[in-house]
């Protein structure tokens, strides 16, 4: 249940959860995916592993923000070690 009730009962949330599950299972069947549990589709987004769905993920599996953070940390380390040589 949501923390802020708006005079809606459980049947309302159950109905919309089932509606979302049905929509995502139709999408999964179109792509040929097989799922044992339909409740899996109630959480998050449905993605496949094609290059269009995973364009924000690098081959190593790091998101763009983490790649930028790693590059920044590496540049800090290289600056630290090169300053000691002078």
The 8 nearest C-alpha neighbors of each residue, nearest first, counted from 0:
[[1, 2, 9, 12, 4, 3, 8, 13],
 [0, 2, 3, 4, 12, 5, 7, 9],
 [1, 3, 4, 0, 5, 7, 6, 12],
 [4, 2, 1, 5, 0, 6, 7, 8],
 [5, 3, 6, 2, 1, 7, 0, 8],
 [4, 6, 7, 3, 8, 1, 2, 11],
 [7, 5, 4, 8, 3, 11, 9, 1],
 [8, 6, 5, 11, 4, 9, 12, 10],
 [7, 9, 10, 11, 6, 12, 4, 5],
 [8, 10, 12, 11, 13, 7, 0, 14],
 [9, 11, 13, 8, 12, 14, 7, 15],
 [10, 12, 14, 9, 13, 8, 7, 15],
 [13, 11, 15, 9, 14, 10, 16, 8],
 [12, 14, 10, 16, 11, 15, 9, 17],
 [15, 13, 11, 17, 12, 16, 10, 18],
 [14, 16, 18, 12, 17, 13, 19, 11],
 [15, 17, 13, 19, 18, 14, 12, 20],
 [18, 16, 20, 14, 15, 19, 21, 13],
 [17, 19, 15, 21, 16, 20, 14, 22],
 [18, 20, 22, 16, 17, 21, 15, 23],
 [19, 21, 17, 23, 40, 18, 22, 41],
 [22, 20, 24, 18, 19, 23, 17, 25],
 [23, 21, 19, 25, 20, 24, 18, 26],
 [22, 24, 26, 20, 25, 21, 27, 40],
 [23, 25, 27, 21, 26, 22, 20, 28],
 [26, 24, 28, 22, 23, 27, 21, 29],
 [25, 27, 23, 29, 24, 28, 22, 30],
 [26, 28, 24, 32, 30, 25, 29, 23],
 [29, 27, 31, 25, 30, 26, 32, 24],
 [28, 30, 26, 27, 31, 25, 32, 24],
 [31, 29, 27, 28, 32, 26, 47, 25],
 [32, 30, 28, 29, 27, 33, 26, 25],
 [33, 31, 27, 28, 30, 34, 29, 26],
 [32, 34, 31, 35, 28, 27, 24, 30],
 [35, 33, 36, 32, 37, 39, 27, 24],
 [34, 36, 37, 33, 39, 38, 32, 40],
 [37, 35, 38, 34, 39, 40, 33, 24],
 [36, 38, 39, 40, 35, 20, 34, 24],
 [39, 37, 40, 41, 36, 20, 42, 17],
 [40, 38, 37, 41, 36, 42, 34, 20],
 [39, 41, 38, 20, 42, 37, 23, 24],
 [42, 40, 38, 20, 39, 16, 19, 43],
 [43, 41, 40, 39, 44, 38, 45, 20],
 [44, 42, 41, 45, 40, 39, 46, 19],
 [43, 45, 46, 42, 40, 41, 23, 47],
 [44, 46, 43, 47, 23, 40, 27, 26],
 [47, 45, 52, 44, 48, 53, 49, 27],
 [46, 48, 49, 52, 45, 53, 30, 51],
 [47, 49, 53, 52, 50, 46, 51, 54],
 [50, 48, 51, 52, 47, 53, 54, 46],
 [51, 49, 53, 54, 52, 48, 47, 56],
 [50, 52, 54, 49, 53, 48, 47, 55],
 [53, 51, 49, 50, 54, 46, 47, 48],
 [52, 54, 50, 56, 55, 51, 48, 49],
 [53, 55, 51, 56, 50, 52, 57, 49],
 [56, 54, 53, 62, 63, 57, 52, 61],
 [57, 55, 62, 53, 54, 60, 61, 58],
 [56, 58, 60, 59, 61, 62, 55, 63],
 [57, 59, 60, 56, 61, 53, 62, 54],
 [60, 58, 57, 61, 56, 62, 66, 63],
 [59, 61, 57, 58, 56, 62, 55, 53],
 [62, 60, 57, 59, 56, 65, 66, 63],
 [63, 61, 56, 65, 64, 55, 66, 57],
 [62, 64, 66, 65, 67, 55, 61, 56],
 [65, 63, 67, 66, 62, 68, 61, 69],
 [66, 64, 68, 67, 62, 63, 69, 61],
 [65, 67, 63, 69, 68, 64, 70, 61],
 [68, 66, 70, 64, 65, 69, 71, 63],
 [67, 69, 65, 71, 66, 70, 64, 72],
 [70, 68, 72, 66, 71, 67, 65, 73],
 [71, 69, 73, 67, 72, 68, 74, 66],
 [70, 72, 68, 74, 69, 73, 67, 75],
 [71, 73, 75, 69, 74, 70, 68, 76],
 [74, 72, 70, 76, 75, 71, 69, 77],
 [73, 75, 77, 71, 76, 72, 78, 70],
 [76, 74, 72, 78, 73, 77, 79, 71],
 [77, 75, 73, 79, 74, 78, 72, 80],
 [76, 78, 74, 80, 79, 75, 81, 73],
 [79, 77, 75, 81, 76, 80, 82, 74],
 [78, 80, 76, 82, 77, 81, 75, 83],
 [79, 81, 77, 83, 82, 78, 76, 84],
 [82, 80, 78, 83, 84, 79, 77, 85],
 [81, 83, 79, 80, 84, 85, 78, 77],
 [82, 84, 81, 80, 85, 79, 78, 77],
 [85, 83, 81, 82, 80, 79, 78, 77],
 [84, 83, 82, 81, 80, 79, 78, 77]]
